[in-house]
Amino acid sequence: MTGRPKIRCAIYTRKSSEDGLEQEFNSLDAQHEACAAYVASQRHEGWKLLPERYNDGGLSGGTLERHALQRLLDEIDAGRINMVVVYKIDRLTRSLADFSKLVERLEKANCSFVSVTQAFNTSSSMGRLTLNVLLSFAQFEREVTTERIRDKIAASKKKGFWMGGNLPLGYDRHPDQTTRTLVINKDEAETVLRLFTLYAEHGCLRRVAEIAAAEGLRSKRRVFAKGKTSGDHLLSRGQIYYLLRNPVYLGQIRHKEKIWPGQHPAIIEDDLWNRVQSRMRTASTRGRSSSNEPGAVNDIGAWLTGKLRDETGDRLTPTHTTRVGRRLRYYVSNRLISGGKDPAGWRLPAPLLEKTVLDVMAKHLTEAAHTHIGCCWSPMQAQPKRRTCWSWTSLRGWQTKAAASAPAFSSQLSCCAVASSSTSMARPWPGCSAFPQTNCRPICCR
């Protein structure tokens, strides 16, 4: 007589916050102890507890990107685990969508799981139904909690409290952890005041960044809980721009599009703040080209953005400067934008570069158009011989001209056809399907 097949069991535990994890017997230990007792009670069914522990401390159940969970799933995929034991189903996941993915993955590996406090397992259809219901409520609870936290943050900011995030240069957290406000860091506040003063004087981010670098003005140094540090480097133009626009230095708190009076002291006086904001608004609008010269931006902006890289593979980013009242545009290697200094970095005049690209495109399309003639006619014209012919000749605009035998061209077109230059037999033009027929305009008669 053969015994029951062994069911290899693994226990998974999770706690959302790190509070209390430093204790000798914490929440993860309590979960593991309860699960181990349950596995022991099922020994007569062939259950055997594996020694490996899978603990995720301080991680949310709203995502599957958890180190211990991923190790557990790898072991399941390898066929080394037959049963996953959890204290409660929400320890595994709080997302119904994620749960569906987990169940599919477990079923593929011939693995089940059981919740010791909710008296069901996924080896039966009733257990799976109960599980879906419980997970729906768990996800609902998580969404309600998220909304409640979001509302609390909005209400607290409306009262002027600092609700966390990266500390701005010039401020530190209040030494009393229960007080949600900021206190001035005097050394950093001098840096902030210097940056505002420089911009009020020069009105140019590039010039301010150059002076700040020469004076050794640096970003805030941040030290994280595990000893990791960041910041403490020369300020880039982007960082300076964000700093100059941040109302926290005026003693205010921003929440989305609204600004409220803050509980913390201001670093910048109203007069200096207003002068800086006025100069920034002027700099953002002055020198904008409205001409029709090749390469003018007009309404389409820097249209080569994201399409260009220098010889090192670095992306070319659009930027501008103002000289003698003129706004000059460039495409610059991204490493130079972020404050780096590299003699090999590119700085190309935008109008000339854009005109060159336009000329190449126009030449290519003109050469392609030489082999085709398109014909379009109005719905009021019964005979195809009354037609207007076209070809794409330039990117600089649409040019129209009626054929000698055609009447005045109608703006309402119902047909487009294309004929090869080597034959007079017309065929439907494939490109017409991409445009409404009423907008199929002629360009130029050949």
Legacy VTK file of the C-alpha trace (Angstrom):
# vtk DataFile Version 3.0
C-alpha trace
ASCII
DATASET POLYDATA
POINTS 446 float
0.000 0.000 0.000
1.504 3.348 -1.067
1.251 6.481 1.061
-0.230 9.805 0.029
1.885 11.922 -2.342
3.779 14.673 -0.592
2.413 18.210 -1.035
5.314 20.625 -0.732
4.082 23.815 0.977
5.630 27.286 1.019
4.485 30.104 3.309
4.291 33.665 1.988
4.019 36.651 4.365
3.773 40.388 3.725
3.421 43.653 5.650
2.654 46.954 3.926
4.685 49.228 6.210
8.069 48.865 7.891
6.686 49.877 11.282
7.477 47.248 13.907
9.630 45.060 11.651
12.630 45.711 13.889
10.915 43.916 16.776
12.122 40.459 17.787
8.691 38.945 17.044
6.940 41.024 14.397
3.882 40.722 12.156
5.715 38.589 9.581
6.714 36.115 12.310
3.126 35.952 13.578
1.800 35.232 10.078
4.432 32.544 9.508
3.706 30.856 12.839
-0.052 30.664 12.111
0.555 29.277 8.615
3.076 26.706 9.889
0.538 25.476 12.454
-2.053 25.061 9.701
0.363 23.062 7.533
1.156 20.840 10.538
-2.576 20.182 11.000
-2.732 18.896 7.411
0.174 16.469 7.790
-2.209 13.528 7.434
-3.040 14.844 3.936
0.621 14.654 2.973
1.428 18.356 3.480
5.098 19.106 4.131
6.446 22.563 4.991
9.529 23.671 3.064
12.221 25.453 5.129
12.614 28.457 2.801
10.844 31.629 3.998
9.287 34.187 1.660
8.826 37.464 3.557
8.103 40.881 2.023
8.297 43.639 4.621
7.290 47.229 3.872
5.804 46.474 0.434
2.320 47.241 -0.893
-0.064 44.536 -2.042
-1.060 46.692 -5.015
1.850 45.434 -7.115
3.471 42.091 -7.902
6.966 43.611 -8.033
8.065 42.174 -4.679
11.374 40.376 -4.231
10.177 37.459 -2.080
7.028 36.979 -4.175
9.076 36.795 -7.369
11.374 34.182 -5.775
8.289 32.204 -4.770
6.864 32.345 -8.300
10.181 31.207 -9.772
10.152 28.160 -7.470
6.540 27.427 -8.465
7.413 27.638 -12.172
10.263 25.193 -11.546
7.781 22.699 -10.065
9.311 22.681 -6.579
6.181 23.954 -4.769
2.684 22.414 -4.812
0.858 24.630 -2.305
1.195 28.286 -1.273
-0.036 29.082 2.236
-0.940 32.657 3.263
-2.407 34.116 6.439
-4.999 36.166 4.513
-5.648 36.499 0.805
-4.750 40.215 0.803
-1.227 39.254 1.947
-0.742 37.804 -1.528
-2.385 40.633 -3.490
-5.036 43.320 -3.153
-5.617 43.638 -6.887
-8.241 41.539 -8.653
-6.370 41.892 -11.949
-3.097 40.738 -10.359
-4.889 37.871 -8.660
-6.183 36.626 -12.025
-2.608 36.586 -13.317
-1.416 34.705 -10.236
-4.164 32.075 -10.446
-3.415 31.475 -14.126
0.280 31.083 -13.363
-0.381 28.740 -10.417
-2.779 26.576 -12.413
-0.240 26.271 -15.210
2.294 24.980 -12.657
-0.274 22.640 -11.005
-0.053 24.603 -7.764
-2.847 25.653 -5.370
-2.933 28.043 -2.448
-4.828 28.314 0.799
-5.702 31.112 3.230
-5.561 29.827 6.803
-7.928 32.449 8.284
-10.538 32.339 5.517
-11.073 28.565 5.343
-10.871 27.895 1.613
-8.399 26.869 -1.042
-8.288 27.134 -4.808
-8.407 23.407 -5.440
-12.244 23.593 -5.612
-14.608 25.717 -7.718
-16.390 27.008 -4.594
-13.048 28.080 -3.151
-12.217 30.028 -6.304
-15.646 31.736 -6.270
-15.238 32.741 -2.619
-11.759 33.998 -3.387
-12.977 36.244 -6.208
-15.621 37.780 -3.939
-13.098 38.442 -1.172
-10.611 39.958 -3.601
-13.267 42.284 -5.013
-13.848 43.650 -1.516
-10.092 43.869 -0.869
-9.593 45.906 -4.047
-12.574 48.119 -3.151
-11.081 48.734 0.296
-7.725 49.644 -1.228
-9.311 52.122 -3.675
-11.381 53.732 -0.903
-8.252 54.041 1.250
-6.384 55.665 -1.653
-9.179 58.188 -2.161
-9.268 58.926 1.563
-5.516 59.571 1.633
-5.745 61.787 -1.458
-8.535 63.845 0.131
-6.549 64.168 3.364
-3.491 65.434 1.479
-5.600 68.006 -0.375
-7.220 69.226 2.858
-3.858 69.423 4.659
-2.224 71.391 1.845
-5.187 73.758 1.832
-4.283 74.507 5.463
-0.667 75.150 4.432
0.972 71.968 5.726
3.940 70.300 4.017
2.800 66.797 3.056
6.106 65.212 2.136
8.122 64.653 -1.007
11.599 65.896 -1.887
12.559 68.815 0.323
13.119 72.029 -1.656
16.526 73.684 -1.564
16.526 76.156 1.325
14.297 74.177 3.691
14.545 71.260 6.134
11.897 69.249 7.929
10.753 70.556 11.277
12.638 68.777 14.108
9.271 67.867 15.638
8.132 64.977 13.407
4.484 65.575 14.343
4.663 69.116 12.918
4.068 69.055 9.178
5.871 72.226 8.241
9.262 73.393 6.978
12.053 75.362 8.628
14.620 77.483 6.817
18.112 76.102 6.202
20.116 79.342 6.382
23.049 78.222 4.204
20.793 76.889 1.460
18.474 79.906 1.751
21.405 82.139 0.743
21.805 80.045 -2.424
18.096 80.408 -3.226
18.171 84.168 -2.655
21.279 84.466 -4.835
19.592 82.610 -7.717
16.503 84.828 -7.574
18.669 87.950 -7.447
20.756 86.804 -10.423
17.696 86.149 -12.560
16.107 89.469 -11.611
19.347 91.117 -12.773
20.104 89.149 -15.967
16.770 87.629 -17.049
18.577 84.708 -18.699
18.663 81.135 -17.379
21.843 80.309 -19.261
23.675 83.274 -17.743
22.352 82.485 -14.252
23.499 78.856 -14.596
26.973 79.972 -15.689
27.365 82.348 -12.739
25.953 79.766 -10.314
28.481 77.195 -11.554
31.331 79.704 -11.236
30.275 80.492 -7.659
29.918 76.805 -6.795
26.191 76.931 -5.998
24.973 73.352 -5.598
21.717 71.416 -5.317
20.376 70.036 -2.047
22.153 67.008 -0.612
19.680 64.313 0.417
20.439 61.393 2.726
17.995 58.472 2.663
17.116 56.034 5.447
19.567 53.360 4.281
22.461 55.805 3.988
22.186 56.414 0.243
22.771 60.017 -0.850
21.777 62.087 -3.874
22.099 65.675 -5.064
24.948 68.017 -4.086
25.909 68.806 -7.680
26.015 71.928 -9.834
22.582 73.266 -10.692
21.300 72.720 -14.226
19.136 75.241 -16.063
16.126 72.980 -15.619
16.615 72.868 -11.847
17.035 76.632 -11.686
13.894 77.155 -13.764
11.852 74.894 -11.483
13.267 76.604 -8.386
12.405 80.084 -9.682
8.820 78.973 -10.357
8.276 77.228 -7.015
5.848 79.221 -4.796
7.173 77.470 -1.676
9.848 80.204 -1.512
7.081 82.785 -1.181
5.703 80.932 1.838
2.992 79.140 -0.144
1.965 75.527 -0.805
0.918 74.272 -4.231
-1.574 71.459 -4.761
-2.116 70.647 -8.434
-3.263 73.952 -9.985
-4.117 75.694 -6.712
-1.840 77.632 -4.365
-2.529 78.122 -0.659
-0.807 80.165 2.086
1.745 77.920 3.825
2.610 77.419 7.479
6.343 77.872 6.756
8.290 81.170 6.510
9.137 82.672 3.118
12.689 83.056 1.808
11.865 85.484 -1.029
10.127 88.844 -0.622
7.038 89.600 -2.715
8.767 92.319 -4.735
11.687 90.093 -5.801
9.323 87.196 -6.582
7.121 89.408 -8.787
10.118 90.850 -10.666
11.466 87.361 -11.397
8.090 86.028 -12.557
7.600 89.067 -14.791
10.997 88.591 -16.432
10.341 84.871 -16.917
7.024 85.596 -18.640
8.742 88.126 -20.895
11.528 85.676 -21.735
9.004 82.978 -22.642
7.206 85.172 -25.204
9.794 87.550 -26.652
11.499 86.947 -29.941
8.980 84.436 -31.239
9.185 84.391 -35.009
6.081 85.145 -37.039
7.877 85.296 -40.371
7.464 82.945 -43.276
11.181 82.468 -43.789
12.389 78.865 -44.077
12.839 77.328 -40.673
10.513 79.687 -38.798
8.806 77.888 -35.952
5.436 79.631 -36.001
2.740 77.277 -34.734
4.496 73.940 -35.150
7.329 74.452 -32.650
10.607 72.555 -32.825
9.244 69.869 -35.122
12.482 67.854 -35.219
12.288 67.218 -31.468
12.990 63.574 -30.657
14.206 62.794 -34.193
17.849 63.882 -33.985
20.946 62.511 -32.235
24.573 63.564 -32.301
27.515 61.342 -33.240
27.616 59.846 -29.720
23.928 58.888 -29.832
22.901 61.656 -27.412
19.493 63.174 -28.168
19.432 66.730 -29.562
17.121 68.902 -27.453
15.580 72.204 -28.634
16.593 75.298 -26.676
16.858 79.029 -27.225
18.605 82.161 -26.078
17.962 85.880 -26.560
20.532 88.300 -27.929
19.921 91.956 -28.728
16.177 91.385 -28.533
16.234 88.413 -30.928
15.221 84.899 -29.926
17.740 82.415 -31.329
16.820 78.729 -31.461
19.205 75.765 -31.369
19.262 71.980 -31.188
21.757 71.048 -28.462
23.166 67.733 -27.218
21.127 66.787 -24.171
24.196 66.428 -21.928
24.870 70.150 -22.405
21.285 71.059 -21.475
21.611 69.226 -18.143
24.619 71.316 -17.134
27.462 69.217 -18.521
30.490 70.636 -20.309
31.644 68.611 -23.295
33.597 70.188 -26.169
32.297 67.415 -28.446
28.652 68.328 -27.752
26.628 69.699 -30.656
24.929 73.122 -30.784
23.234 73.567 -34.167
21.167 76.580 -35.362
17.561 75.361 -35.549
16.335 77.389 -38.591
19.233 76.252 -40.788
18.921 72.615 -39.684
15.137 72.565 -40.220
15.469 74.211 -43.652
18.064 71.620 -44.676
15.775 68.763 -43.644
12.836 70.384 -45.492
14.912 70.749 -48.661
15.941 67.077 -48.567
12.328 65.973 -48.038
11.058 68.259 -50.812
13.680 66.953 -53.234
12.801 63.347 -52.432
9.062 63.908 -52.877
9.545 65.902 -56.081
11.584 63.093 -57.629
8.936 60.573 -56.591
6.184 62.742 -58.120
7.840 62.771 -61.563
6.607 59.245 -62.250
2.924 59.853 -61.455
0.112 62.165 -62.511
-3.085 62.419 -60.475
-6.463 63.411 -61.869
-9.444 64.751 -59.922
-12.803 66.056 -61.113
-15.904 67.641 -59.686
-19.143 65.667 -59.129
-20.873 68.238 -61.363
-18.586 67.304 -64.265
-20.050 64.308 -66.065
-17.062 63.590 -68.288
-13.650 62.558 -66.950
-11.910 64.625 -69.634
-12.790 67.722 -67.610
-10.192 67.252 -65.005
-7.468 68.887 -63.001
-4.099 67.170 -62.762
-1.674 67.379 -59.871
1.678 66.319 -58.554
3.441 66.964 -55.240
6.230 69.388 -56.057
7.160 71.076 -52.809
6.634 71.129 -49.077
6.267 74.901 -49.205
2.572 74.815 -50.189
-0.153 73.559 -52.510
-0.209 75.034 -56.037
-3.232 74.593 -58.313
-3.651 74.987 -62.023
-6.532 73.855 -64.230
-5.866 71.844 -67.357
-6.394 73.754 -70.568
-9.507 71.737 -71.472
-11.034 71.892 -67.984
-13.578 74.422 -66.678
-13.070 76.338 -63.443
-11.996 73.955 -60.720
-14.669 72.944 -58.205
-13.690 72.709 -54.529
-16.019 69.736 -54.060
-14.224 66.703 -55.461
-15.669 63.224 -55.680
-12.890 61.283 -57.378
-9.137 60.915 -57.431
-7.220 58.755 -59.878
-3.590 58.243 -60.731
-2.011 57.369 -64.037
1.521 56.224 -64.706
3.616 58.502 -66.895
4.204 55.546 -69.197
0.535 54.746 -69.802
-2.714 56.628 -70.198
-4.784 54.046 -68.332
-6.096 55.515 -65.090
-6.326 53.562 -61.864
-7.571 54.530 -58.353
-4.957 56.416 -56.382
-4.201 54.410 -53.179
-3.365 57.519 -51.199
-6.828 58.994 -51.677
-8.283 56.613 -49.122
-6.371 58.477 -46.433
-8.214 61.747 -47.125
-11.892 62.756 -47.208
-12.915 62.991 -50.856
-14.130 66.549 -50.367
-10.607 67.508 -49.294
-8.765 65.818 -52.177
-7.357 69.022 -53.647
-5.219 69.325 -56.785
-1.716 70.659 -56.477
-0.284 71.372 -59.850
-1.050 70.416 -63.432
1.703 68.697 -65.412
LINES 1 447
446 0 1 2 3 4 5 6 7 8 9 10 11 12 13 14 15 16 17 18 19 20 21 22 23 24 25 26 27 28 29 30 31 32 33 34 35 36 37 38 39 40 41 42 43 44 45 46 47 48 49 50 51 52 53 54 55 56 57 58 59 60 61 62 63 64 65 66 67 68 69 70 71 72 73 74 75 76 77 78 79 80 81 82 83 84 85 86 87 88 89 90 91 92 93 94 95 96 97 98 99 100 101 102 103 104 105 106 107 108 109 110 111 112 113 114 115 116 117 118 119 120 121 122 123 124 125 126 127 128 129 130 131 132 133 134 135 136 137 138 139 140 141 142 143 144 145 146 147 148 149 150 151 152 153 154 155 156 157 158 159 160 161 162 163 164 165 166 167 168 169 170 171 172 173 174 175 176 177 178 179 180 181 182 183 184 185 186 187 188 189 190 191 192 193 194 195 196 197 198 199 200 201 202 203 204 205 206 207 208 209 210 211 212 213 214 215 216 217 218 219 220 221 222 223 224 225 226 227 228 229 230 231 232 233 234 235 236 237 238 239 240 241 242 243 244 245 246 247 248 249 250 251 252 253 254 255 256 257 258 259 260 261 262 263 264 265 266 267 268 269 270 271 272 273 274 275 276 277 278 279 280 281 282 283 284 285 286 287 288 289 290 291 292 293 294 295 296 297 298 299 300 301 302 303 304 305 306 307 308 309 310 311 312 313 314 315 316 317 318 319 320 321 322 323 324 325 326 327 328 329 330 331 332 333 334 335 336 337 338 339 340 341 342 343 344 345 346 347 348 349 350 351 352 353 354 355 356 357 358 359 360 361 362 363 364 365 366 367 368 369 370 371 372 373 374 375 376 377 378 379 380 381 382 383 384 385 386 387 388 389 390 391 392 393 394 395 396 397 398 399 400 401 402 403 404 405 406 407 408 409 410 411 412 413 414 415 416 417 418 419 420 421 422 423 424 425 426 427 428 429 430 431 432 433 434 435 436 437 438 439 440 441 442 443 444 445
